[in-house]
Amino acid sequence: MTHLSFLQRHKESGEAGPLTVGPNEGATIQGPVGGPLTFKVRGDQTNGALTVLENTVAPDEGPPLHVHANEDESWYVLDGHLRFKLDAEIHSAPAGSFVFVPRARLTAFRTSVTYRPASS
């Protein structure tokens, strides 16, 4: 299993008040690629500024290649390992990695079934 935090920044935003969401807080649903997906904050709570969620993704799972026309996307890999397709390139994202994808760019990711860091 791979755990990740996902931030989606919306194209237009206004002002919103401060907000704190603690561990194990937020509305949880079954994620579209399997595993729980917890909304830490949604666009309607941030006046459209961003949506942040935490997701657990099973091995060898992930969304298909897609584009968001109006939102930037960011991921922070909490544990496990993801492989991202960003435009035509494949990028490795082990735990501790941050990935940013500007709007209107092709992206997809999959969790690695097994991950062994390269030996030094």
N, C-alpha and C positions, 0 to 999 in steps of 0.2 A: 504494500500500500504506500502511496505517496500523499503527503499532506502539503497543501499549498494555500497561500493567501492570494487573493486576486483583487485587483483594484481596477475599476472601469471609470475613467474620467469622462464626463459628458461634455459635449461641445459648448453648451451655454450654461452658465450658472449665475446665481445671484448670491445674496448673503444668507447664511444660516447660523443658528446659535451653536454654542459648544455642546459636545456630546461625548460621553464615555460609555463604552461597552466592554464589560469585563469578560474574563475567561468563561467559556461555556454559556455565554449569553448570546442572544440573537435568535431569530426565527430559523428553524432548521427544516429542510425539505429533502427528499431523495433527489440527488443530483442527476442531471441528464446523462452522464457517462458512468453512473453507478457511485455508490457511497454517499454519505451525508454532505449536504451543502448548507452552510450556516451563513445567513446574511448578517454581517456585523453592522452595516449601515447601508441604507438604500437611498436612491436619488431623491425621493420625496422627503427624507430627513435632512438632506444637505442642500436643499433648494436647487436640486439638479446638478450639483457640483461633481458627485462621484457616488459609486456603489462599491462596497468592499465586502468580500465574502471569503469564507474559509471552506475548502473542499478537500475531501478524501477521494482519491481516484485509485481504482483497482489496477493491478499490473496489466500492462499492455492495453490500456484504455485511454481515451482522450477524444476530443471533438474533431470532426473532419476539418479539412482546409476551409477557411471562411474569411470574410471581411466584415468589419464594422465601419459603416460609412461615417458615423457621427461620434464615435467614442474611441479614445485611446485605451489600451489595455496594459496592465502591469501585473506581474506575478512575483511573489517571493516564495521560494521553495523551502518549506519548513523541515521536511525530511523526505527521504527517498531520492528519486532521480527522474527528471523529465528530459525528453528530446523534443526540441522545438523546430518546426519548419517555419522559417521567417523568409518570406518571398521564396527564393529558390534554394536557400542554404539551410543545412541542418546544424543546430547548435545544441550542445550539451549543457544541462542545468542541474547539477547536483545540489543537495541541501545547502542552504546559505546563498544560493544564486538569486539574482534579481534579473527579470526580463521585462523590457518595455517594447511595446509595439504601437506606433502611431496609427491613428485612424486611416482607413482606406488602404491598409497593407494586408497581404495574404498571410495567414498564420494558422497553425495547428500544433498540437502537442500530443505526445503519448508518454505514458509512464514506462520506464524500463523494467523488464521482467527481472533481470539481474543487472547489477551495476558493480563493476570493479574499477576503482580508480587506476589511472595509468601509473605504472611504477616509475620512480624517479631514477 
